[in-house]
């Protein structure tokens, strides 16, 4: 039986937990193909960086929202960030948005919490925020072509490939594949 979780937006004063789960995500075995940061870089950031990061994605902020899955006792076991991209704006990976849309980034579920339907519920919470609060009709994400586990989940959840791709950061020669989920 899977434990119960609370799915919610973060509060600005929760920056220590934002820092902790981000550092945990950057230690995941696929972090090099899943995130645009490294543990070494992130762990060297001052508290002000984490305070600003939390304040910029907290409940009530309409440009971005960090949503967490919280277990009993308050530990965060999963997270994702929804960025709101305006038409013509340059977003993540340098890609220009052609419509107003949400963009899922920073998706992470702790290894011990995987396989319990948590990621599906986290994504559903992100979509609810994107639809109901941000007012977008489409959410996109990018996945490194070497991250088969993530790509399989996105397809199973209902994200569809657009056929567009961009070079993955670094010099691997890999591609980041774009997927979208349209509001029903």
C-alpha positions as CSV (number, residue, x, y, z in Angstrom):
1,X,0.0,0.0,0.0
2,X,1.4,3.4,-0.9
3,X,1.6,6.1,1.7
4,X,-0.6,9.2,1.5
5,X,1.0,12.4,0.2
6,X,0.0,16.0,0.2
7,X,0.6,17.7,-3.2
8,X,1.0,21.5,-2.8
9,X,2.8,24.6,-3.9
10,X,5.8,25.6,-1.9
11,X,6.0,28.6,0.5
12,X,8.8,31.2,0.1
13,X,10.1,30.4,3.6
14,X,10.6,26.7,2.7
15,X,13.9,27.4,1.0
16,X,15.9,24.9,3.1
17,X,13.7,22.1,1.8
18,X,13.9,23.5,-1.7
19,X,17.7,23.3,-1.4
20,X,17.7,19.8,0.1
21,X,15.5,18.2,-2.5
22,X,17.4,20.0,-5.4
23,X,20.7,18.7,-4.0
24,X,19.2,15.2,-3.7
25,X,17.9,15.3,-7.3
26,X,21.4,16.3,-8.5
27,X,22.8,13.2,-7.0
28,X,20.5,10.9,-8.9
29,X,22.3,8.5,-11.3
30,X,20.7,10.2,-14.4
31,X,21.1,13.8,-13.1
32,X,23.7,14.5,-15.9
33,X,21.0,14.0,-18.5
34,X,18.0,15.2,-16.5
35,X,19.0,18.5,-15.1
36,X,20.8,21.6,-16.4
37,X,22.9,21.9,-13.2
38,X,25.4,19.9,-11.2
39,X,25.6,19.0,-7.6
40,X,28.9,20.7,-7.3
41,X,27.5,24.0,-8.6
42,X,24.3,23.9,-6.7
43,X,25.9,22.9,-3.3
44,X,28.2,25.9,-3.5
45,X,25.3,28.4,-3.8
46,X,24.7,30.8,-0.8
47,X,21.5,30.8,1.2
48,X,20.3,34.0,-0.7
49,X,20.3,32.0,-3.9
50,X,17.9,29.4,-2.4
51,X,15.8,32.0,-0.7
52,X,15.3,33.8,-4.1
53,X,14.7,30.5,-5.8
54,X,11.9,29.6,-3.3
55,X,10.4,33.0,-3.4
56,X,10.3,33.0,-7.2
57,X,8.3,29.7,-7.4
58,X,6.1,29.9,-4.3
59,X,2.3,29.9,-3.9
60,X,0.9,33.0,-5.4
61,X,3.6,33.5,-8.0
62,X,2.0,33.3,-11.5
63,X,5.2,33.0,-13.6
64,X,6.4,29.7,-12.1
65,X,5.3,27.3,-9.4
66,X,7.2,24.6,-7.6
67,X,4.9,21.8,-6.5
68,X,5.9,19.1,-4.1
69,X,4.7,15.8,-2.9
70,X,5.0,15.8,0.9
71,X,4.8,12.7,3.0
72,X,3.5,12.5,6.6
73,X,6.0,14.2,8.8
74,X,6.7,16.9,6.2
75,X,9.5,15.3,4.1
76,X,9.4,16.2,0.4
77,X,9.6,13.1,-1.7
78,X,8.9,14.6,-5.1
79,X,8.9,17.9,-6.9
80,X,8.4,19.6,-10.3
81,X,8.4,23.2,-11.4
82,X,5.9,24.7,-13.9
83,X,7.3,27.6,-15.8
84,X,4.8,29.8,-17.7
85,X,6.2,30.8,-21.1
86,X,4.8,33.6,-23.1
87,X,4.7,33.6,-26.9
88,X,8.0,34.9,-28.4
89,X,9.9,34.5,-25.1
90,X,13.1,32.5,-25.0
91,X,12.6,29.6,-22.5
92,X,14.6,26.7,-21.3
93,X,17.2,25.4,-23.6
94,X,17.0,28.6,-25.6
95,X,13.8,27.5,-27.3
96,X,11.3,30.3,-28.3
97,X,7.7,29.6,-27.3
98,X,5.1,30.0,-30.1
99,X,2.1,30.0,-27.7
100,X,1.5,30.8,-24.0
101,X,2.1,27.5,-22.3
102,X,3.4,25.8,-19.2
103,X,6.7,24.0,-19.2
104,X,7.6,21.3,-16.7
105,X,11.2,21.3,-15.5
106,X,13.1,20.0,-12.5
107,X,11.0,16.8,-12.2
108,X,12.3,14.5,-9.4
109,X,11.0,11.7,-7.2
110,X,13.2,10.1,-4.6
111,X,14.2,6.6,-5.5
112,X,12.5,5.0,-2.5
113,X,9.1,6.7,-3.5
114,X,9.2,5.5,-7.1
115,X,6.7,2.9,-8.5
116,X,3.8,4.0,-6.3
117,X,2.0,6.3,-8.7
118,X,3.6,9.4,-7.1
119,X,4.9,10.8,-10.3
120,X,1.5,10.5,-12.0
121,X,-0.1,12.4,-9.0
122,X,2.6,15.0,-9.1
123,X,2.1,15.6,-12.8
124,X,-1.7,15.8,-12.3
125,X,-1.1,18.5,-9.7
126,X,1.2,20.4,-12.0
127,X,-1.3,20.2,-14.8
128,X,-4.1,21.4,-12.5
129,X,-2.0,24.5,-11.5
130,X,-1.2,25.1,-15.2
131,X,-4.8,24.9,-16.3
132,X,-6.6,26.4,-13.3
133,X,-4.2,29.1,-12.0
134,X,-1.9,29.9,-14.9
135,X,-4.6,29.6,-17.5
136,X,-2.6,27.8,-20.1
137,X,-3.9,25.2,-22.5
138,X,-0.7,23.4,-23.2
139,X,2.2,22.1,-21.2
140,X,5.5,21.1,-22.7
141,X,8.7,19.5,-21.5
142,X,12.0,18.3,-22.9
143,X,13.7,15.0,-22.3
144,X,17.2,14.0,-23.2
145,X,17.1,11.2,-25.7
146,X,19.4,9.2,-23.4
147,X,16.8,9.3,-20.5
148,X,14.6,6.4,-21.6
149,X,13.0,6.0,-18.2
150,X,11.7,9.5,-18.2
151,X,10.6,9.4,-21.8
152,X,8.7,6.2,-21.2
153,X,6.8,7.8,-18.3
154,X,6.0,11.0,-20.2
155,X,4.5,9.0,-23.1
156,X,2.6,6.7,-20.7
157,X,1.2,9.8,-18.9
158,X,0.0,11.3,-22.2
159,X,2.6,13.7,-23.4
160,X,3.1,13.4,-27.2
161,X,6.3,14.1,-29.1
162,X,6.2,17.1,-31.4
163,X,9.0,15.9,-33.6
164,X,11.0,19.0,-32.5
165,X,14.4,18.7,-30.8
166,X,17.3,20.8,-29.8
167,X,20.9,20.0,-28.9
168,X,21.3,18.8,-25.3
169,X,23.6,21.1,-23.2
170,X,27.2,20.2,-23.3
171,X,29.2,18.4,-25.9
172,X,27.5,14.9,-25.9
173,X,25.9,15.3,-29.3
174,X,22.6,14.2,-27.8
175,X,19.3,15.8,-28.4
176,X,16.5,17.1,-26.1
177,X,13.1,15.9,-27.5
178,X,10.0,18.1,-27.0
179,X,6.8,16.6,-25.8
180,X,3.5,18.4,-25.2
181,X,0.2,17.7,-23.3
182,X,-2.8,19.6,-24.5
183,X,-5.6,20.6,-22.2
184,X,-8.6,18.2,-22.8
